[in-house]
Amino acid sequence: MAKWLAALLLLSSLTASAAPVVITLAPNLTELAFAAGITPVGVSSNADFPPGATQIEQVADWQGINVERIMALRPDLVLAWRGGNPQRQVEQLQAFGIQVEWIDPETIEQVIATLRRLKIWSPQPEKADRAARSLENQLAALRQRYGHAPRKAVFLQFGQQPLFTASRNTLQNQVLDLCGGDNIFADARVAWPQVSREQVLMRHPAAIVTGGDANHAASVRAFWRSQLNVPVIAINEDWISRAGPRIVLAAQALCQQLHAEPEEKTGKRQKNPQL
């Protein structure tokens, strides 16, 4: 609470025409900022949505963040992500007096809350409110439509050699659960466990969900060959992997495909926008 009171006091000191200078250090944070009506002055590599994000200076990548350049941009706020930003470098920014907010949504509800949290930094706060309400409405619609759908055992496949999956304590698991899917590795002790082919086969999934396009889905089917002849549902990689507003698009696509009739899946596979 004290931190956000300080933020409000800082913003009140700005002139009415001056928008806060914001930097985002991960692609999902860039998406959240834009959805909240904020145009960052610096972003990370791979920040490619919305399209305008590709025209913004990159100040971070997988190797770390450019502390000197961020200092030169004199931001009022830096949005950081514990899953990808080096804590030591972020703490350097804080030591220099730059305000940093760690944004780590782990549920769709937390994505919605983040939009409202960013409202105080937005020159268009009403846009943040609209985006939050829109996500709430879409989430409620999915729960109403699929809340009583038949449950299906599903393997969430991320990576192939080695195989990785997601446990219950992940955003991806929530999306699957929302659609009536039972994660066969929900009980894993870590968020992103590495598993073996044999472990997957022993749990008898009725479908595989993976991030990627139609070509990747074909690769997954070839990987399992005759050992596991089940539908492979490929969801746009950015939608399903980024904890941002488009996670609801991932849920909509997954729910539709998980409960589609077999002929519907076949007939629409090439037309589906997430493929």
C-alpha positions as CSV (number, residue, x, y, z in Angstrom):
1,M,0.0,0.0,0.0
2,A,2.8,2.4,0.9
3,K,4.5,1.8,-2.4
4,W,1.4,2.7,-4.4
5,L,0.8,5.8,-2.3
6,A,4.3,6.9,-3.2
7,A,3.5,6.2,-6.9
8,L,0.4,8.3,-6.6
9,L,2.3,11.2,-5.0
10,L,4.9,11.0,-7.8
11,L,2.3,11.1,-10.5
12,S,0.5,14.0,-8.9
13,S,3.8,16.0,-9.2
14,L,3.8,15.5,-13.0
15,T,2.2,18.1,-15.2
16,A,-1.1,17.3,-16.7
17,S,0.4,16.9,-20.2
18,A,3.3,14.8,-19.2
19,A,2.8,11.0,-19.5
20,P,4.9,8.9,-17.1
21,V,8.0,7.4,-18.8
22,V,7.7,3.6,-18.6
23,I,10.0,0.8,-19.6
24,T,9.0,-2.9,-19.9
25,L,11.5,-5.7,-19.6
26,A,9.5,-8.6,-21.0
27,P,7.2,-9.1,-24.0
28,N,4.1,-9.9,-21.8
29,L,4.8,-6.7,-19.8
30,T,4.8,-4.7,-23.0
31,E,1.4,-6.2,-24.0
32,L,0.0,-5.4,-20.6
33,A,1.3,-1.8,-20.8
34,F,-0.2,-1.2,-24.2
35,A,-3.5,-2.7,-23.1
36,A,-3.5,-0.3,-20.1
37,G,-3.0,2.7,-22.4
38,I,0.8,3.0,-21.8
39,T,3.3,3.3,-24.6
40,P,6.7,2.3,-23.3
41,V,9.9,4.1,-24.3
42,G,12.0,1.0,-23.9
43,V,11.1,-2.7,-24.3
44,S,12.8,-6.1,-24.4
45,S,13.7,-8.2,-27.4
46,N,10.9,-10.3,-28.8
47,A,8.4,-7.6,-27.8
48,D,6.4,-7.8,-31.0
49,F,2.8,-7.1,-30.0
50,P,1.1,-4.9,-30.6
51,P,2.9,-4.2,-33.9
52,G,4.0,-0.8,-32.7
53,A,6.2,-2.4,-30.1
54,T,8.7,-3.4,-32.7
55,Q,9.5,0.2,-33.3
56,I,10.5,0.9,-29.7
57,E,14.1,0.8,-28.5
58,Q,15.1,-2.5,-27.0
59,V,16.9,-2.3,-23.6
60,A,16.8,-5.9,-22.6
61,D,17.3,-9.4,-24.0
62,W,17.9,-13.0,-22.8
63,Q,21.4,-12.0,-21.7
64,G,20.2,-9.2,-19.3
65,I,19.2,-5.6,-19.3
66,N,21.1,-2.5,-20.4
67,V,21.3,-0.6,-17.1
68,E,23.2,2.3,-18.6
69,R,20.7,2.9,-21.4
70,I,17.7,2.6,-19.0
71,M,19.3,5.2,-16.7
72,A,19.7,7.5,-19.7
73,L,16.0,7.2,-20.6
74,R,15.1,8.4,-17.1
75,P,12.0,6.3,-16.6
76,D,9.4,7.0,-14.0
77,L,8.7,3.3,-13.8
78,V,10.3,0.0,-14.9
79,L,8.2,-3.1,-15.2
80,A,10.2,-6.3,-14.5
81,W,9.5,-10.0,-14.6
82,R,11.1,-12.4,-12.1
83,G,10.8,-15.2,-14.6
84,G,13.2,-13.6,-17.0
85,N,15.0,-10.5,-15.6
86,P,18.2,-10.8,-13.6
87,Q,17.3,-9.7,-10.0
88,R,20.8,-8.2,-9.5
89,Q,20.5,-5.9,-12.4
90,V,17.0,-4.8,-11.5
91,E,18.2,-4.1,-8.0
92,Q,20.9,-1.9,-9.5
93,L,18.2,0.2,-11.1
94,Q,16.4,0.5,-7.7
95,A,19.7,1.5,-6.1
96,F,19.9,4.4,-8.5
97,G,16.4,5.5,-7.4
98,I,14.4,4.2,-10.3
99,Q,11.0,2.8,-9.3
100,V,10.6,-0.9,-10.3
101,E,7.4,-2.9,-10.1
102,W,7.7,-6.7,-10.4
103,I,4.8,-8.0,-12.5
104,D,4.4,-11.8,-12.2
105,P,0.7,-12.8,-12.9
106,E,0.2,-16.5,-12.4
107,T,-3.6,-16.6,-13.1
108,I,-6.0,-14.9,-15.5
109,E,-7.4,-13.0,-12.5
110,Q,-4.0,-11.6,-11.7
111,V,-3.6,-10.5,-15.4
112,I,-6.8,-8.6,-15.0
113,A,-5.7,-7.1,-11.6
114,T,-2.4,-6.0,-13.2
115,L,-4.3,-4.0,-15.8
116,R,-6.0,-2.1,-13.1
117,R,-2.8,-1.8,-11.1
118,L,-1.2,-0.1,-14.1
119,K,-4.0,2.4,-14.5
120,I,-2.4,5.0,-12.3
121,W,0.6,5.1,-14.7
122,S,-1.5,5.4,-17.8
123,P,-2.4,8.6,-19.7
124,Q,-5.5,6.7,-20.7
125,P,-6.7,5.1,-17.5
126,E,-10.1,4.4,-18.9
127,K,-8.4,2.1,-21.5
128,A,-7.0,0.0,-18.7
129,D,-10.5,-0.3,-17.1
130,R,-12.0,-1.3,-20.4
131,A,-9.4,-3.9,-21.1
132,A,-9.9,-5.4,-17.6
133,R,-13.6,-5.5,-17.9
134,S,-13.3,-7.1,-21.4
135,L,-11.1,-9.9,-20.0
136,E,-13.5,-10.4,-17.0
137,N,-16.4,-10.8,-19.4
138,Q,-14.6,-13.2,-21.7
139,L,-13.4,-15.2,-18.7
140,A,-17.0,-15.4,-17.3
141,A,-18.3,-16.5,-20.7
142,L,-15.8,-19.3,-20.9
143,R,-16.7,-20.5,-17.4
144,Q,-20.4,-20.5,-18.2
145,R,-19.9,-22.4,-21.5
146,Y,-17.4,-24.9,-20.4
147,G,-17.9,-25.2,-16.7
148,H,-19.8,-28.5,-17.1
149,A,-18.0,-29.8,-20.1
150,P,-16.8,-33.5,-20.0
151,R,-13.4,-33.7,-18.4
152,K,-10.5,-34.9,-20.6
153,A,-7.0,-36.1,-19.5
154,V,-4.5,-33.8,-21.3
155,F,-0.7,-33.7,-21.7
156,L,0.6,-30.1,-21.8
157,Q,3.7,-30.5,-24.0
158,F,6.3,-27.7,-24.0
159,G,9.6,-28.8,-25.6
160,Q,10.3,-32.1,-27.2
161,Q,13.8,-33.2,-26.6
162,P,13.7,-33.0,-23.6
163,L,10.0,-33.1,-22.8
164,F,8.7,-30.4,-20.5
165,T,5.3,-29.9,-19.1
166,A,3.4,-27.6,-16.7
167,S,2.1,-28.4,-13.2
168,R,-1.0,-27.1,-11.4
169,N,0.8,-23.9,-10.3
170,T,1.0,-22.4,-13.7
171,L,-1.2,-20.1,-15.8
172,Q,-1.2,-22.7,-18.6
173,N,-2.8,-25.2,-16.2
174,Q,-5.5,-22.7,-15.3
175,V,-6.3,-22.3,-19.0
176,L,-6.5,-26.0,-19.4
177,D,-8.7,-26.5,-16.4
178,L,-11.0,-23.7,-17.5
179,C,-11.6,-25.7,-20.7
180,G,-12.4,-29.0,-18.9
181,G,-9.0,-30.5,-19.3
182,D,-7.3,-32.5,-16.5
183,N,-3.5,-31.9,-16.6
184,I,-1.9,-35.4,-16.2
185,F,1.1,-33.8,-14.5
186,A,-0.8,-31.4,-12.3
187,D,0.6,-33.1,-9.2
188,A,4.3,-32.4,-10.2
189,R,6.3,-30.8,-7.4
190,V,7.9,-28.1,-9.6
191,A,6.1,-25.7,-12.0
192,W,7.9,-26.9,-15.1
193,P,9.0,-30.5,-14.7
194,Q,10.9,-32.5,-17.3
195,V,9.2,-35.8,-18.0
196,S,9.9,-38.9,-20.0
197,R,8.0,-40.5,-22.8
198,E,7.3,-43.4,-20.6
199,Q,5.8,-41.2,-17.9
200,V,3.4,-39.6,-20.4
201,L,2.3,-43.0,-21.8
202,M,1.6,-44.4,-18.4
203,R,-0.9,-41.6,-17.7
204,H,-2.9,-42.2,-20.9
205,P,-3.7,-38.7,-22.1
206,A,-6.7,-38.3,-24.4
207,A,-5.2,-35.2,-26.1
208,I,-1.9,-33.2,-26.3
209,V,-1.8,-29.4,-26.1
210,T,1.3,-27.6,-27.3
211,G,2.3,-24.1,-28.2
212,G,3.0,-23.5,-31.9
213,D,1.5,-23.7,-35.4
214,A,0.2,-26.5,-37.6
215,N,3.8,-27.5,-38.6
216,H,4.7,-27.9,-34.9
217,A,1.6,-30.0,-34.3
218,A,2.7,-32.3,-37.1
219,S,6.1,-32.6,-35.5
220,V,4.5,-33.5,-32.2
221,R,2.4,-36.2,-33.8
222,A,5.5,-37.6,-35.6
223,F,7.3,-37.7,-32.3
224,W,4.7,-39.9,-30.7
225,R,4.0,-41.9,-33.8
226,S,2.0,-45.0,-33.1
227,Q,2.7,-44.9,-29.3
228,L,0.1,-42.2,-28.6
229,N,-2.5,-41.7,-31.3
230,V,-4.5,-38.8,-29.8
231,P,-5.5,-35.3,-31.1
232,V,-2.7,-32.7,-30.9
233,I,-4.0,-29.2,-30.3
234,A,-1.6,-26.4,-31.2
235,I,-2.2,-23.0,-29.7
236,N,-0.4,-19.8,-30.9
237,E,2.9,-19.8,-28.9
238,D,2.7,-16.2,-27.8
239,W,-0.9,-16.6,-26.6
240,I,-0.3,-19.6,-24.5
241,S,3.2,-18.7,-23.1
242,R,2.8,-15.0,-22.2
243,A,1.1,-13.9,-19.1
244,G,-0.7,-11.1,-20.8
245,P,-4.1,-10.1,-22.1
246,R,-4.0,-12.6,-25.0
247,I,-4.0,-15.5,-22.6
248,V,-7.8,-15.3,-23.0
249,L,-7.4,-15.9,-26.7
250,A,-5.4,-19.0,-25.8
251,A,-8.2,-20.2,-23.6
252,Q,-10.9,-19.6,-26.2
253,A,-8.9,-21.4,-28.9
254,L,-8.1,-24.3,-26.6
255,C,-11.7,-24.7,-25.3
256,Q,-13.1,-24.7,-28.8
257,Q,-10.7,-27.3,-30.1
258,L,-10.7,-29.6,-27.0
259,H,-14.4,-30.0,-27.3
260,A,-14.8,-29.9,-31.1
261,E,-16.2,-32.9,-32.9
262,P,-13.6,-34.9,-34.8
263,E,-14.8,-33.8,-38.2
264,E,-14.9,-30.2,-37.0
265,K,-11.2,-30.4,-36.0
266,T,-10.3,-31.8,-39.3
267,G,-12.3,-29.4,-41.3
268,K,-11.1,-26.2,-39.5
269,R,-7.5,-27.1,-38.8
270,Q,-6.0,-25.0,-41.5
271,K,-8.4,-22.1,-41.1
272,N,-8.0,-21.6,-37.4
273,P,-6.2,-18.3,-36.7
274,Q,-4.1,-19.7,-33.9
275,L,-2.6,-22.3,-36.2
